[in-house]
Amino acid sequence: MGAGDDSRWVRTRFRERYDAGAAPARVAHVGIGNGIAWRVDPGALDAATYLPLFVEGMRETEHPYRLLAVRGATELARACGERALLDALPRAVLPLKAALDSSDFAVAAVALEFVRELAEMSPAVGEALVPYYRQLLPAFNAHKNVRDVFVSLVNLSDSRSWRERPRSSAAFADERSDADEQMIGHGRSKRAIASLTLRALRALERSGGVDALANIKFHVPTYRSVA
């Protein structure tokens, strides 16, 4: 709970499956942090069924649901193979939109990061996302100037977001080089919502093919190309 949170408790199908013992993953205690352990090989799961389930679970803010959903969605997307991921995308878009649209910035943050990860998985996946910009990018336009809200993406059991004065408004300017952009939060656990938004937009542009930039600018008019 934190900045931008609307204090509504979300109960997702992911939580229901986990509570019923039907989720294909569980928390694994590794070192000083937590990871997840799969009950079955994630590459053998039906991604069209399970990826939307994990993505829906990104709206959870309680432990262990948030950790399992966020890590599980990313690991499943990487393990299932490009063809299966492409087949799963249409069913994952609506729960992903719901997470992006959340007024809880901690939820929106993990959804923004997942969009970036999807875009960077392969050019085919990046191009497959373009038709869904209409559903996904209005939230990006809303988040692009939120420079004073920070979240943790290292400790996913921490679902807080908080406000603090950014060191410099120029630190999030669209003109910045990619190398500079990668330094935001480097060595620290906090990320600004504006930074996450910009990183995801740049990944979408890079991987989305010839139509990506025009479609991005239609929904986020102030976006400046990385080209």
C-alpha positions as CSV (number, residue, x, y, z in Angstrom):
1,M,0.0,0.0,0.0
2,G,1.3,3.5,-0.6
3,A,1.2,6.4,-3.0
4,G,-1.6,6.2,-5.4
5,D,-3.2,3.2,-3.7
6,D,-6.9,3.1,-3.7
7,S,-7.0,0.7,-0.7
8,R,-9.2,-1.8,-2.5
9,W,-8.4,-5.4,-1.7
10,V,-8.0,-7.5,-4.8
11,R,-8.8,-11.2,-4.9
12,T,-7.7,-12.7,-8.2
13,R,-8.1,-16.2,-9.7
14,F,-4.4,-16.6,-9.2
15,R,-4.9,-16.3,-5.4
16,E,-7.8,-18.7,-5.5
17,R,-5.7,-21.3,-7.4
18,Y,-2.8,-20.9,-5.0
19,D,-5.0,-21.2,-1.9
20,A,-6.6,-24.3,-3.4
21,G,-3.1,-25.9,-3.9
22,A,-3.5,-25.8,-7.6
23,A,-0.8,-23.3,-8.6
24,P,2.2,-24.8,-10.4
25,A,4.7,-22.9,-8.3
26,R,5.5,-22.2,-4.7
27,V,7.8,-19.9,-2.7
28,A,11.4,-21.1,-2.4
29,H,13.6,-19.6,0.3
30,V,16.9,-18.9,-1.3
31,G,19.7,-17.1,0.6
32,I,18.5,-13.8,2.1
33,G,15.6,-13.5,-0.4
34,N,12.8,-15.5,-1.9
35,G,12.4,-17.1,-5.3
36,I,10.0,-19.6,-6.7
37,A,10.1,-23.3,-7.3
38,W,8.1,-24.9,-10.0
39,R,6.2,-28.1,-9.3
40,V,6.4,-28.9,-13.0
41,D,8.7,-27.7,-15.7
42,P,7.3,-24.3,-16.7
43,G,8.3,-25.0,-20.3
44,A,5.8,-27.9,-20.3
45,L,2.8,-25.9,-19.1
46,D,0.1,-24.6,-21.4
47,A,1.2,-21.0,-21.6
48,A,-2.2,-19.9,-23.0
49,T,-3.8,-21.1,-19.8
50,Y,-1.2,-20.2,-17.2
51,L,0.4,-17.0,-18.4
52,P,-2.9,-15.0,-18.2
53,L,-3.4,-16.5,-14.7
54,F,0.0,-15.3,-13.5
55,V,-0.4,-11.9,-15.1
56,E,-3.8,-11.5,-13.4
57,G,-2.0,-12.3,-10.1
58,M,0.3,-9.2,-10.6
59,R,-2.6,-7.2,-9.1
60,E,-2.0,-8.9,-5.8
61,T,-0.1,-6.9,-3.2
62,E,0.1,-9.5,-0.4
63,H,2.9,-12.1,0.1
64,P,3.4,-14.7,-1.3
65,Y,0.9,-14.0,-4.1
66,R,2.7,-11.0,-5.5
67,L,6.1,-12.7,-5.5
68,L,4.8,-15.8,-7.2
69,A,2.7,-14.0,-9.8
70,V,5.4,-11.6,-10.9
71,R,8.3,-14.0,-10.9
72,G,6.1,-16.8,-12.3
73,A,4.9,-14.7,-15.2
74,T,8.4,-13.8,-16.2
75,E,9.9,-17.2,-15.9
76,L,6.9,-18.9,-17.7
77,A,7.2,-16.4,-20.6
78,R,10.9,-17.2,-20.9
79,A,10.5,-20.9,-20.7
80,C,7.5,-21.6,-22.8
81,G,9.1,-20.8,-26.2
82,E,8.3,-18.1,-28.7
83,R,5.4,-19.9,-30.5
84,A,3.6,-20.7,-27.2
85,L,4.2,-17.1,-25.9
86,L,2.7,-15.6,-29.1
87,D,-0.3,-17.9,-28.7
88,A,-0.7,-16.8,-25.1
89,L,-0.4,-13.0,-25.6
90,P,-4.0,-12.3,-26.7
91,R,-5.4,-13.8,-23.5
92,A,-2.8,-12.1,-21.3
93,V,-3.6,-8.6,-22.6
94,L,-6.7,-7.8,-20.6
95,P,-5.2,-8.9,-17.2
96,L,-2.0,-7.0,-18.1
97,K,-4.1,-3.9,-18.9
98,A,-5.8,-4.2,-15.5
99,A,-2.5,-4.2,-13.8
100,L,-1.2,-1.3,-15.8
101,D,-4.4,0.7,-15.0
102,S,-4.1,0.0,-11.3
103,S,-4.1,3.1,-9.1
104,D,-1.6,1.2,-6.8
105,F,1.7,2.2,-8.3
106,A,3.4,-0.9,-6.9
107,V,1.1,-3.0,-9.1
108,A,1.5,-0.7,-12.2
109,A,5.3,-0.9,-11.7
110,V,5.6,-4.7,-12.1
111,A,3.2,-4.6,-15.1
112,L,5.4,-1.9,-16.8
113,E,8.5,-4.0,-16.1
114,F,6.8,-7.1,-17.5
115,V,5.9,-5.3,-20.7
116,R,9.5,-4.3,-21.1
117,E,10.6,-7.9,-20.6
118,L,8.1,-9.2,-23.1
119,A,9.3,-6.7,-25.7
120,E,12.9,-7.7,-25.2
121,M,12.3,-11.4,-25.6
122,S,12.3,-11.4,-29.3
123,P,11.4,-9.2,-32.3
124,A,8.5,-11.4,-33.1
125,V,7.0,-10.9,-29.6
126,G,7.7,-7.1,-29.9
127,E,5.9,-6.9,-33.1
128,A,3.0,-9.0,-31.8
129,L,2.5,-6.5,-29.0
130,V,1.8,-3.6,-31.5
131,P,-1.9,-4.4,-32.1
132,Y,-2.4,-4.3,-28.4
133,Y,-0.9,-0.8,-27.8
134,R,-4.5,0.5,-27.9
135,Q,-5.3,-1.4,-24.7
136,L,-1.9,-1.0,-23.0
137,L,-0.4,2.4,-23.8
138,P,-3.1,4.7,-22.3
139,A,-1.7,3.7,-18.9
140,F,1.8,4.6,-20.1
141,N,0.7,8.1,-21.0
142,A,-0.7,8.4,-17.5
143,H,2.4,7.2,-15.8
144,K,5.1,8.9,-17.9
145,N,5.4,12.0,-15.7
146,V,5.2,10.3,-12.3
147,R,8.7,11.1,-11.2
148,D,8.2,11.4,-7.5
149,V,6.7,7.9,-6.8
150,F,9.1,5.0,-6.2
151,V,8.7,1.3,-5.8
152,S,11.0,-1.7,-5.0
153,L,11.4,-4.3,-7.7
154,V,14.1,-6.2,-5.9
155,N,12.1,-7.2,-2.8
156,L,8.7,-8.3,-4.3
157,S,7.3,-9.1,-0.9
158,D,7.4,-5.3,-0.3
159,S,4.4,-3.9,-2.2
160,R,4.8,-0.3,-0.9
161,S,5.1,2.7,-3.1
162,W,6.3,6.0,-1.7
163,R,6.8,9.6,-2.7
164,E,10.1,11.5,-2.5
165,R,11.5,14.4,-4.4
166,P,13.5,13.2,-7.4
167,R,17.1,14.3,-7.5
168,S,16.6,16.1,-10.8
169,S,13.7,16.4,-13.2
170,A,16.3,16.1,-15.9
171,A,17.1,12.6,-14.7
172,F,14.0,11.3,-16.5
173,A,14.2,13.4,-19.6
174,D,13.4,11.6,-22.8
175,E,16.5,12.9,-24.4
176,R,18.7,10.8,-22.1
177,S,20.9,8.1,-23.6
178,D,20.0,4.5,-23.0
179,A,23.3,4.0,-21.0
180,D,22.2,6.8,-18.6
181,E,18.7,5.4,-18.4
182,Q,20.0,2.0,-17.3
183,M,21.7,3.8,-14.3
184,I,18.5,4.8,-12.7
185,G,18.2,2.7,-9.5
186,H,21.5,1.0,-10.3
187,G,22.7,-0.8,-7.1
188,R,19.5,0.2,-5.3
189,S,16.1,-1.4,-5.0
190,K,14.0,1.7,-5.8
191,R,12.7,2.7,-9.2
192,A,10.6,5.7,-10.3
193,I,7.4,5.1,-12.1
194,A,8.5,7.6,-14.9
195,S,11.7,5.7,-15.3
196,L,10.0,2.3,-15.6
197,T,7.5,3.8,-18.2
198,L,10.3,5.2,-20.3
199,R,12.3,2.0,-20.3
200,A,9.3,0.0,-21.4
201,L,8.4,2.4,-24.2
202,R,12.0,2.3,-25.5
203,A,11.9,-1.5,-25.5
204,L,8.6,-1.5,-27.4
205,E,10.0,0.9,-30.0
206,R,13.1,-1.1,-30.5
207,S,11.4,-4.5,-30.9
208,G,8.1,-3.4,-32.5
209,G,9.1,-3.1,-36.1
210,V,8.3,-0.3,-38.5
211,D,4.9,0.5,-37.1
212,A,5.9,0.8,-33.5
213,L,7.0,4.4,-33.2
214,A,3.9,5.8,-35.0
215,N,1.6,3.8,-32.8
216,I,3.5,4.7,-29.6
217,K,3.3,8.4,-30.4
218,F,-0.5,8.1,-31.1
219,H,-1.0,7.0,-27.5
220,V,1.9,8.8,-25.9
221,P,2.3,12.0,-28.0
222,T,5.2,13.4,-26.0
223,Y,7.3,10.3,-26.4
224,R,10.7,10.9,-28.2
225,S,12.2,8.2,-30.3
226,V,15.4,6.5,-29.3
227,A,16.5,6.6,-33.0
